[in-house]
């Protein structure tokens, strides 16, 4: 899975991680239009939905319908879906999903609060789901959540994160996503974490997922890049946030990371004016102001008709 070291691969998680906790019901067509806009902007990888219980996450109840539309309209888009277990995996496979993701929290309490399982059982469920997905011929991602700090247990032991990442790698995950779930990481810790992790998992298979709760998402992303990581999650407009962190500012904004990459000699193939269209659409649908740290500058920079990307 080698890649050009001057290329940054960004997976936009707004359709899933961004929308799953929104209070405003988002219809399938609106989710699809957001994905269309991201694709038109050059985003090649999107986390589109999750096959969790509709009772637990009503916003994701249309997962199968959404994926059917995505596959039909945007066949070249890498569109993944989160699955919590074998049942979710079977639903995803029936819907034609070609890439799935599992989430493993790195602490006992977070797993108990989130999925009513201890860490050992949660690890086993993720391993069996990954192994089954591989047998189905699906591409796989594995999140290690609360990889820096847990809202219930405090700092997460780096050795635990390394052990769990290695376990997900052994189970066949194509990509291991290290997640700063509550947005508490700082660049020094990020660099140290990833320098250790790359001893257990090939750096080409490592990815980072940051939240901007303390305003450090872009700085943390750069620290991961300096440690050799070239895969990042982000959410257009910074949509989303961790429900366990009051006042959380949301995910790292896709437009911030693309701007940072462009200014640092890293290619993303993503259009900033195109992302602005996606942000504007999401604002209208959700009825809230959105945008990363750079949004005011970007809107001034790309004001006018030249900001409109070519739609395909």
Protein Blocks (a to p, Z undefined) as FASTA:
>chain_A
ZZcfkbccdddfklmmmmmmpcbdcdfklmmmmmmmmmmnopabdcfbdcddfklmmmlm
mmmmmmmmmmmmmmmbccddddfbfklmmmmmmnopabdcddddfbfklmmmmnopafkl
mmmmmmmmmmmmmmnopacddddehklbcfklopadfklmmmmmmmmmmnopabdcdddf
kopacfklmmmmmmmmmmmpcfklgccdddfklopmmmmmmmmmmnopabdcddehhiac
dfklghiabjcdfklmmmmmmmnopaehiafklmmmmmmmmmmmnopaeddfklmmmmmm
mgcjklpccdZZ
